[in-house]
Amino acid sequence: MAIPAASAQTRDGPAIVGYGKTFPTDGAQTRPDAKLRYRVLFNITKAAPSPDKLNPSLEKVARFVNLLAIDGVKPSPGDIVAIVHGPATPSILQNAAYGRKAGGKPNPNLELLTKLKAAGVTVAVCDQALHGQGFQSEDVVQEVRIDVSALTTLATLQLKGWALIPD
């Protein structure tokens, strides 16, 4: 029987505290497998619903890492990659550049980006989207890698065996 959403309890993640909350899943059938190597690529294109909110797709990456960690699975650094492009591009900007796009608001994703990197997640941004939207390399936070394009990152990593999770 499903638990009504209003009464469901969430728990803080063991890997990325404060982000990517999960629900207890006692009795779930398919769980992370510690024998597998999780090489996963997240395609992040959606913007947050408003400039003062976290990017929900970046938070989904944190949830994935937390779900793995609950079952004792810790991917190697670089095995989880999130490529940011399209409307999501401002999510990885320093406050000054973000504020130019968001009416002076600070970037609410900065702490999450720091925690993702600390957990071994590679967050990359498409240089084509970055420049196409009028931003420069210097506008990107240091935790984020700049890739030539999301198109090549998506193709290259999938051809190398990464599982794709779209947003």
Disulfide bonds with the S-S distance in Angstrom:
none
